[in-house]
Amino acid sequence: MEAIVNAAKCKQCGALSYPTHFYCPQCNATEFEPVPIAGEGTLLTYTRSYALPLDYDDLYLTLGIVQLDQGIRATGRLKIENPETGMRVRATVGVVRDIGGKKINGLIFVPA
């Protein structure tokens, strides 16, 4: 089974939000349907963290905020050697962390 990460689509106004909220940020409704995050977007900003917990094998972690073409902003891991703001990226889903043998899936952005 392929892992997915969902945004929430408000059943009342159709607004997309990510992460999921208890209330719709647009109309305050409380009923949503899941919508898979997919496609491409533009890298707005990024940061690198070198102070990682002990269970990370990497020397550093690069996180980015992406404005997706589907209309939401999402934070995820960047698998890009030399990221540049404004570059086009594609949203994928994969293992972003392994905690005691439990694999945690999340958004990973790669070059488009």
ABEGO torsion letter per residue (X at the ends): XBBBBBBBBBAAAGBBBOBBBABBAAAGBABBBBBBBBEBBBBABBBBBABBBAABABABBBBBBBBBAAGBBBBBBBBBABBBBGBBBBBBBBBABBBGGBBBBBBBBBBX
